[in-house]
Amino acid sequence: MNFYEILMKRRSVRSFKDQKVPQQIIEELTDAANNAPSGGNIQPLSIIIIQDNEARKQLAQFLDGQPWVQNAPLSLLFCIDFYRVKKWASMSDSDFFGENAFLQFLIAYADVICAAQNVVILAESYGLGSIYVGSILTKINKVRKYFSIPNYVLPVISLSIGYPERIPEKICKLNKSVVVHKEKYGVMNDDGIGEAYNNKYKEFYDNFDKYLQKAYVEAIEYDKQLDTNMVEKLKERIEKFKIKNPAQFLFNIRYPAKAMVAMNKKLFRELKEAGFEFI
Ligand SMILES: Cc1cc2nc3c(=O)[nH]c(=O)nc-3n(C[C@H](O)[C@H](O)[C@H](O)COP(=O)(O)O)c2cc1C
């Protein structure tokens, strides 16, 4: 399989075999992370390797009980690390204020994601599966405390890795022509946008179970791994809130628009407590 084929077959994996990732592979995955592009090559990155059973269980609890986090034999916790950079700068009679410089923060966030994605791709090429968990940003304090993370270091994403038990077959994506623009940004008209998302989520209207398989496989995996009743509950909520289309499902139920804005308060407070403040 060539590289393109590997990338086109990659899926987020949420169900893992009870089989450890060999140390040699962990070394290579972390080498790939460390060799990722980095703005100015400053490398404001730290990665915590988590394999211990208790730590995996704790991490899963912090991350809303997502069972795949506990079940994966390996999680890598990717952090923006300005602690090390600041220390080095001050020891060198220099200043570093990345924790107050939003631009530098954004670049560091991009650095971290480049590193994490290197791991995803290399893992895939070794027949491993992986799943990002971004909800770590809603539990910064708890995660920092448990993993002894100092000020100026921010855990931003966790990546769970292991040998796949089940791999979701298909997932709906926008047509490439919607995403890719030639030379200049091409503004789509309302009909074009409607059609693009109708194509992406066409099963929503006539086969909700199939839609979930393609668009919200987490719900199915929750039910399989925790014996919950998430899919049924979702259907009840769709009725109750009179959800008529996939956008309403996403932004009224899964990521409620106002609640997402309301989360700013806690996020900014926890960022500040970690030493990051931009205004
Ligand atoms: C930044 C980021 C955060 C994510 N967080 C979660 C998460 O908390 N739980 C989860 O099950 N999947 C999470 N995912 C995986 C997405 O749900 C998944 O990438 C998306 O459904 C597309 O599926 P695919 O990766 O198979 O293409 C995350 C992905 C990204 C890039």
The ligand as a Gaussian input file, in Angstrom:
#p B3LYP/6-31G(d) Opt

LIG

0 1
 C       -9.117000      17.924000      17.397000
 C       -9.886000      16.639000      17.410000
 C      -10.565000      16.253000      18.545000
 C      -11.271000      15.048000      18.580000
 N      -11.866000      14.652000      19.744000
 C      -12.508000      13.468000      19.785000
 C      -13.097000      13.022000      21.009000
 O      -13.037000      13.678000      22.031000
 N      -13.698000      11.803000      21.000000
 C      -13.764000      11.024000      19.871000
 O      -14.318000       9.933000      19.936000
 N      -13.240000      11.442000      18.692000
 C      -12.611000      12.637000      18.639000
 N      -12.042000      13.051000      17.455000
 C      -12.135000      12.215000      16.254000
 C      -13.203000      12.754000      15.291000
 O      -14.479000      12.454000      15.786000
 C      -12.982000      12.102000      13.928000
 O      -11.733000      12.517000      13.428000
 C      -14.064000      12.512000      12.935000
 O      -15.294000      11.949000      13.305000
 C      -13.732000      12.082000      11.515000
 O      -13.521000      10.694000      11.477000
 P      -12.172000      10.074000      10.862000
 O      -11.044000      10.497000      11.783000
 O      -12.370000       8.597000      10.877000
 O      -12.006000      10.659000       9.508000
 C      -11.327000      14.240000      17.421000
 C      -10.633000      14.632000      16.268000
 C       -9.916000      15.803000      16.261000
 C       -9.166000      16.197000      15.012000

